[in-house]
């Protein structure tokens, strides 16, 4: 009985731990001790209050399961948790793609810093975009949806089974995230392009004015004003991608 409990606890902790390690807002710059404590708390909750079902073929052999099979099953549970966390992490990817594109256009990527969503370097525009997307994620109760999806995964993909998550929805979600990121940056990129054309024309007409000396300041002003006016569109785009992510998770958990 003790061996069966240890096997069961290991499977739960493998899926929950991989999920917490990859999914936002737990991943990234969250201290490892906090992530480990949260994973242990979730595992203790499932073990004590809401024990999920597990594969019937493994229940009777839990006491004498081979180390090789147990390692394979643990890897499968970790893969499921990591895949779900990665799927939810795609919610912040459009904001990062758009922010990096605008940052490079303005020239603010000289002194990048660690972004709010991870340890990767990010410019100031990227930081603002990711922080806004994270606030929208929390405002829309995305963290509750995230935990609900983790709870539903135990019913759709029982512990110790042989069904793996389908990678197709993740690939499609990744492509959609990059596409929405480019579309999100397109209005600001168009404004910056028109500003560059206007500065070039003015510099050609009156070279003594040295228009390019104030070009950087004008670009920053255009990004700030344009971003303020495009904030509702940013919120709609983020909400639309959240809905797309909500459709991706059931397809991912359907397995293959």
N, C-alpha and C positions, 0 to 999 in steps of 0.2 A: 504493500500500500504506500509506503514511504517513497519507494522508487517511482511509482506511478505519479505521485504528487510532484516529485522533482522533475520528471520528464514533462509533465503538464506545465509547470511553472516556467521551465526553460523555453518552451514553445511560445507561451504568452509573452514573456519578456523579450524574446527575439523579435517578434513582430512589432510590439509596442516600442521597443528601443530603437529599431531602425526607423520607424515612423517619426518618432520625436527627433531623431538626429538629422532628418532631412527636411521635414515639413516646416513651413513658416507658421507662426513667428518664433518657433523654438530653435530652429537652426541658425547658422550664421554667427552673429556676435554674442549670442546668449552664452553665459559661462557654462562650461562643461558640467560643473557640479550641479547647476540648476537643471540642466537637461537630464542628467542621470537621476536626480531626485524626482523629477516629474515622471520619468519613465517608470521608476520603481513605484511611485504612487499610483499610476494608472494600472500597472501590473497587479499591485495589491488590491485595487478596487475590483478588477476582474476576477481575481482569485477568491475574494471574500464575498462580494455582493452580486456579481453578475458573471458567473463562470460560463464562458462560451463552450459550444459543442466542439468535439474533436472527432477525428476519423475513427469509425468503429473498429477498423482493422488494426489500429494501433493501441486501442484501449486494453485488449486482452494480452498484448505482448509488451506492455510498457515496462514490466518488471525485468524482462530479459531482452530488451531491444538491443540490437548490435550497435556499437559505436559508430560504424560507418553509416548505417541508415539514419541514426539520430543526427549525425552531422549534416546529412543531406536534407533532412526535414528542417533542421534549424536554418540552413541556408535558404530553403524555400520560404520560411516564415520571414526571414530578414529581407528577402527579395520583395515579398508582398508589401511589407511595411515601407521599404524604401521607394517602391514604385508609387504607392499612394502619396507619400510625402513629396516626391518629385512632381506628381500631377498637380498638387496644390501649390507647389512652388512656381509653377508656370503662371500663376496669377500676377506675380510681380515682374515677370520677364518683359511684357510690353513696355512698362514704365522705364525699365532699365535700357532697353533698346532705344526708345525715343530720347531718353536723357543723354545717352552716350552720343547719339547722332547730333543733337543740338549742341552739346558741349564741344565736340570737335569742330562744328561749324563756327562757333563763336571764338574758340581758342582758349577755353577755360580748363583744358586738361593738362596744364603745365604742372600743377601741384595736386595730383589726385590724392584722395584720402579713402579710408575704408568706408564703404557704403553702409547704410542702416540695415540692409538685408543680408549682409555677408561680409567676408573678409576681403573680397576682391576690391581693387581700387575703383573709385568712382569720382567723377567731377561734381561740382556744386549743383549743376542742373540735374544730374542723375540722382543725387542725394535728395533733392526736393521732390522729384517725381516718384522715387521709391517710397519716401516717407508719406507722400499723399496717397499712393496706392495702398500702403500698409494701413493707414487710417481708414480708408474706404473699406478695406478688408474687415477690420474690426467693427466698423459702423454697421456693415451689412451682416453682422453675426457670422462672419466667415469662420471664426474659431469654433463656434458651436456646430456649424456644418462639418468642419474638419473632424471633430471628435465623433459626430454622428456617423460619418463615413467609416471611421475606424471601427466603431461598434458594429456597423452593418457588415463589415468585411468578414467578421467571424461567422456570420450565418451563410454568406455567399461562398466563402472559401474556408471551410472548417480547418481547424488545426490538425496538422499531421496528414493532410490529404495529398493528392498527387496533381491537382489542377494548379496551373500557373497563371498569373495575370497576363492578359493579352497586351503585347507591346504596341499594337497598331494605334490605339487611341493616344498613347503617349507621343508617338511620332507625329500624328495629326495635330495634337495639341501644341507641340513644339513649333511646327510650321505656322499654325494659326497665331501663336504668340508673337513670332517675328513679324508676321504680316501686320498684325494690329499695332505693333510697335512702330513700324514704318509709317503706317497711316496716321498714328498719333503725332508723329514728328513732322508730317508733311506740311501742315499749315504754318508752323513756325519756320520750317525750312524755306517755304515760299516767301514768307515775309523777309527773311534774311537775304534771300536771293534778290528780291526787289530792292532792298536797301543797298546791296552791293552794286547793283546796276545803277541806281541813282547816284551813289557816291562816285562811281566811275565816270558818269556823264558830267557831274559837277566838277570833278578834278580835271576833266578834259576841257571844259569850258572856261574854268578859272583856276589854272594850276597854282597861282600865287596864294590862294586861300589855304592850301595844304589840308584838303578835306580829310585825307586818310589819318591825320593825327587825332581826329575825334571819331573815327570809324569804330574803334573798339567800344567806346562808351555808348555810341548809338546802337550797336548790336546788343549790348547788355540791356539797354532800355527797351528795345524791341522785344527781346525775350521775356522780360518782366511784364510788360504791358500785354503782349500777345498771350503769355501764359495765363494771365489773370482773366482775359476774355475767353480763353479756351478751356478754363477750368470746368464748366458744365459739360463740355464735350468730352473732356478727360474722364469725368465721372461716369458718363454714359458708356464710354468705351470700356472702362474697367468693369462696369456692371454687366455689359454684354459678354465680356470674356469670363466673368464669374459664372454666368449662366452656361457658357460653353464648357467650363471646367466641371460644372455640375452634371452635364451630360456625359463627360468623359469618364468620371469615376464609375458609374454603373457599367459602362462598357469594359472598363479595365477589370472590374471585379467579376465580370461574367466568366472570365478565364477562357482557357483553350485546352 
